[in-house]
Amino acid sequence: MADNPSIPAKTGSSRLAGIFQALLVTFLWSTSWVIIKFGLADIPALPFAGLRYFVAFLCLLPFTFFGRPSAAWKKLSGREWALLGFLGLIYYALTQGAQFLSLSYLPAMTASLILNFTTTVVALGGIALLAERPSPMQWIGVLINLAGILIYFFPADLPSNQVIGVIVAIVGVIANAGSSILGRYVNRLGSISPLQVTTVSMGIGSVLLLIAGVFAQGFPQLTLANWLAILWLAVVNTAVAFTLWNTSLRVLSAMESSIINSTMLIQIAVLAWIFLGERVNWQEGIGMLLAAAGVMIVQTRRKE
């Protein structure tokens, strides 16, 4: 959700370092899906998600009280607080809660495929809400993405528990698309720093998610292994990974970062196959590749 304020002149070495750094981040984010699947065996989905992002919020919070970020707190208007609160509600409480909950019903690669549909929904929603009209090539990407998802699920004969997971995942897609559009709008304002946007929205959203999760599913009895999984997800795969990603954006173009980010669908499928025993047949494989290709095309902008 962070804008890229200034991109320094790129050298070959810095660009290559940025590519490897971005790939490392997407790998860390992809491993989250496997760690979550293992953690869900012991931890209810909603408290699990709430704890992950609340701990990540606590990691980021100290950095907002040093230097310029500290002074910027006093400048936030009531409207900006409301925007950040709503962003936290839909991106963390709804989107992340739905992601964790869908993973308790669906294979990791299936949930990942559905969530990837967010890019297409954002492209369509941006027409009405942000006056951002996709290029003809992006429309082609939308159609390819849709075709890939249809091929993956055809003939759509799912067990009843997976149907629930698909519904939850679709709710997550809608919430994620809404948060992407709202996040873009908030960053366009230019009056709130990326660190503030992330920290405030994550803090509000994680607290709401944790309260709702404990109320609905109770607070789990956590083992040392559970806490290690939560801490790794919060510190490494969230706080550190987001920082590394934003750093890589200083030397990578929008197209480069979008393409690297789109590789997560394939990375998650490979990791789920290795660690979770989730296998795909040739039809599902073709569907995933088409869906990933469609996402890459949709995220490609005519101007960098």
C-alpha positions in Angstrom: 0.0 0.0 0.0 3.0 2.3 0.2 3.7 4.8 -2.6 7.2 5.0 -4.0 8.2 8.7 -3.4 11.5 8.8 -5.3 13.4 6.2 -7.2 17.2 6.8 -7.3 19.2 6.2 -10.4 19.5 2.5 -10.9 22.7 0.6 -11.3 23.0 -2.9 -12.5 24.1 -4.2 -9.1 21.4 -2.3 -7.2 18.7 -3.5 -9.5 19.9 -7.1 -9.3 20.0 -6.8 -5.5 16.4 -5.4 -5.6 15.2 -8.3 -7.7 16.7 -10.9 -5.3 15.3 -8.9 -2.3 11.8 -8.8 -3.8 12.0 -12.5 -4.6 13.1 -13.3 -1.0 10.0 -11.3 0.2 7.6 -13.2 -2.0 9.2 -16.4 -0.9 8.7 -15.4 2.8 5.1 -14.4 2.1 4.5 -17.7 0.3 5.8 -19.7 3.2 3.2 -18.0 5.4 0.5 -20.1 3.7 2.3 -23.3 4.7 3.0 -22.1 8.3 -0.6 -21.1 8.7 -1.9 -24.4 7.5 0.3 -26.2 10.1 -0.7 -23.7 12.8 -4.4 -24.2 12.1 -4.2 -27.7 13.4 -3.8 -26.2 16.9 -4.9 -22.6 16.7 -8.4 -21.4 15.7 -8.3 -19.3 12.5 -9.5 -15.9 13.7 -7.4 -15.6 17.0 -4.4 -16.9 14.9 -4.8 -14.1 12.4 -5.4 -11.5 15.1 -2.3 -12.5 17.1 -0.1 -12.5 14.0 -1.0 -8.9 13.0 -1.2 -7.6 16.5 2.3 -8.8 17.3 3.5 -7.3 13.9 1.8 -4.0 14.9 3.7 -4.0 18.2 7.0 -4.5 16.2 6.3 -1.5 14.0 4.9 0.8 16.6 8.2 2.0 18.1 9.4 3.2 14.7 6.6 5.7 14.5 7.8 7.6 17.6 11.2 8.6 16.3 12.1 11.6 14.1 9.6 12.8 11.6 7.0 10.0 12.0 6.5 11.1 15.6 5.6 14.7 14.7 3.3 13.5 11.9 1.0 11.9 14.4 -0.2 15.3 15.6 -1.1 16.3 12.1 -3.6 13.5 11.4 -7.1 14.9 11.1 -10.3 13.2 12.3 -11.1 12.3 8.7 -7.7 10.7 8.2 -8.1 8.7 11.4 -11.4 7.5 10.1 -9.9 6.5 6.7 -7.1 4.5 8.4 -9.6 2.9 10.8 -11.8 1.7 7.9 -8.7 0.5 6.0 -7.7 -1.5 9.1 -11.2 -3.0 9.3 -11.4 -4.2 5.7 -7.7 -5.1 5.1 -6.8 -6.8 8.4 -10.0 -7.7 10.2 -12.0 -8.8 7.1 -9.3 -9.7 4.5 -6.8 -11.5 6.7 -9.5 -13.0 8.9 -11.1 -14.5 5.8 -7.8 -15.7 4.5 -7.0 -17.6 7.7 -10.6 -18.9 7.9 -10.6 -20.1 4.3 -7.3 -21.9 4.8 -9.1 -24.0 7.5 -11.4 -25.3 4.8 -9.4 -25.2 1.6 -6.1 -26.5 0.3 -3.5 -23.7 0.4 -3.1 -23.5 -3.4 -6.9 -23.3 -3.9 -7.2 -20.4 -1.4 -4.2 -18.7 -3.0 -5.8 -19.0 -6.5 -9.1 -17.4 -5.3 -7.2 -14.6 -3.5 -5.3 -13.9 -6.7 -8.6 -12.9 -8.3 -8.3 -9.7 -6.2 -6.2 -8.1 -8.9 -9.0 -8.5 -11.5 -11.6 -7.1 -9.0 -9.4 -4.1 -8.3 -8.9 -3.4 -12.0 -12.7 -3.4 -12.4 -13.5 -1.5 -9.2 -10.9 1.1 -10.1 -12.9 2.1 -13.1 -15.8 3.4 -11.1 -14.1 4.4 -7.8 -10.7 5.8 -9.0 -11.4 6.7 -12.7 -8.6 4.3 -13.6 -9.4 2.7 -16.9 -7.6 -0.5 -17.8 -5.7 -0.7 -21.1 -6.8 -3.1 -23.8 -4.0 -5.4 -22.8 -5.2 -5.3 -19.2 -8.7 -6.3 -20.3 -7.1 -9.3 -22.0 -5.3 -10.1 -18.7 -8.7 -10.0 -16.9 -10.1 -12.5 -19.4 -7.1 -14.8 -19.1 -7.3 -14.7 -15.3 -11.0 -15.6 -15.4 -10.3 -18.4 -17.8 -7.6 -19.8 -15.6 -9.9 -19.8 -12.5 -12.7 -21.5 -14.5 -10.4 -24.1 -15.9 -9.0 -24.8 -12.4 -12.5 -25.3 -10.8 -14.3 -27.0 -13.7 -16.6 -28.9 -13.3 -16.9 -27.3 -9.8 -17.8 -30.5 -7.8 -16.6 -29.5 -4.4 -17.2 -31.1 -1.0 -19.6 -29.2 1.2 -16.8 -28.0 3.6 -14.8 -26.6 0.7 -17.9 -24.8 -0.6 -17.9 -22.9 2.7 -14.2 -22.2 2.3 -14.8 -20.8 -1.2 -17.5 -18.5 0.0 -15.2 -17.2 2.8 -12.4 -16.8 0.3 -14.6 -14.8 -2.0 -15.5 -12.5 0.9 -11.8 -12.1 1.4 -11.3 -11.2 -2.2 -14.0 -8.5 -2.1 -12.6 -7.1 1.2 -9.0 -7.2 -0.2 -10.0 -5.5 -3.4 -11.8 -2.8 -1.4 -8.8 -2.3 0.8 -6.5 -2.1 -2.2 -8.6 0.7 -3.7 -8.9 2.5 -0.4 -5.2 2.1 0.3 -4.4 3.6 -3.1 -6.8 6.5 -2.3 -5.2 7.1 1.1 -1.7 7.1 -0.3 -2.7 9.5 -3.1 -3.6 12.0 -0.4 0.1 12.4 0.3 -0.5 13.7 3.8 0.0 10.4 5.6 3.3 8.6 5.6 3.5 4.9 4.4 4.7 3.9 7.9 1.7 5.6 9.5 -0.7 4.0 7.0 0.6 0.6 7.8 1.0 0.9 11.5 -2.3 2.6 12.3 -4.4 0.5 10.0 -2.7 -2.7 11.2 -3.1 -1.7 14.8 -6.8 -1.0 14.5 -7.6 -3.9 12.3 -5.6 -6.5 14.4 -7.2 -5.4 17.6 -10.7 -5.7 16.1 -9.8 -9.1 14.6 -8.3 -10.4 17.8 -11.3 -9.3 19.9 -13.8 -10.8 17.4 -11.7 -14.0 17.1 -11.5 -14.5 20.9 -15.2 -13.8 21.2 -16.1 -16.3 18.4 -13.6 -19.0 18.9 -12.0 -18.4 22.3 -8.3 -17.7 23.2 -6.3 -20.8 22.4 -3.9 -22.6 24.7 -0.6 -22.0 22.9 2.4 -24.2 22.9 6.0 -23.0 22.5 5.8 -24.1 18.8 2.6 -22.1 18.3 4.2 -19.0 19.7 7.3 -19.5 17.5 5.0 -19.8 14.5 3.1 -16.6 15.4 6.3 -14.7 16.1 7.9 -15.8 12.8 4.8 -14.8 10.9 4.6 -11.5 12.7 8.2 -10.4 12.9 9.9 -12.0 9.8 7.0 -12.5 7.3 5.2 -9.3 8.1 7.2 -6.5 9.8 10.6 -7.4 8.2 9.2 -8.6 4.9 7.1 -5.4 4.3 10.2 -3.3 5.1 12.3 -5.2 2.6 9.6 -5.0 0.0 9.2 -1.2 0.3 13.0 -1.0 0.1 13.1 -3.0 -3.1 10.5 -0.7 -4.7 13.1 2.1 -4.7 15.1 0.4 -7.4 12.4 -1.8 -9.2 9.9 -0.5 -11.7 6.2 -1.0 -11.1 6.1 -3.7 -13.8 9.1 -5.6 -12.3 7.7 -5.6 -8.8 4.2 -6.7 -10.0 5.6 -9.6 -12.0 7.7 -10.7 -9.1 4.7 -10.5 -6.8 2.7 -12.6 -9.2 5.1 -15.5 -8.8 3.6 -16.1 -5.4 0.8 -18.2 -6.9 3.3 -20.7 -8.3 5.6 -20.5 -5.2 2.6 -21.4 -2.9 1.6 -24.3 -5.2 5.2 -25.7 -5.1 5.5 -25.3 -1.3 2.1 -26.8 -0.7 3.1 -29.8 -2.8 6.3 -30.3 -0.9 5.2 -29.6 2.6 1.5 -30.2 2.6 1.2 -33.0 0.1 -1.2 -30.9 -2.1 -1.0 -32.1 -5.7 -2.5 -30.7 -8.8 -3.6 -32.5 -12.0 -2.8 -31.2 -15.5 -6.1 -29.3 -15.7 -5.5 -27.5 -12.4 -1.9 -26.8 -13.4 -3.0 -25.2 -16.6 -5.6 -23.1 -14.8 -3.1 -21.9 -12.3 -0.6 -20.9 -15.0 -3.2 -19.0 -16.9 -4.5 -17.3 -13.8 -0.9 -16.2 -12.9 -0.3 -15.0 -16.4 -3.5 -13.0 -16.4 -2.6 -11.3 -13.1 0.8 -10.3 -14.5 -0.9 -8.7 -17.5 -3.5 -6.9 -15.4 -0.8 -5.4 -13.2 1.2 -4.2 -16.1 0.8 -0.5 -16.6 1.3 1.3 -19.9 3.5 3.9 -18.1 6.0 3.1 -15.4 
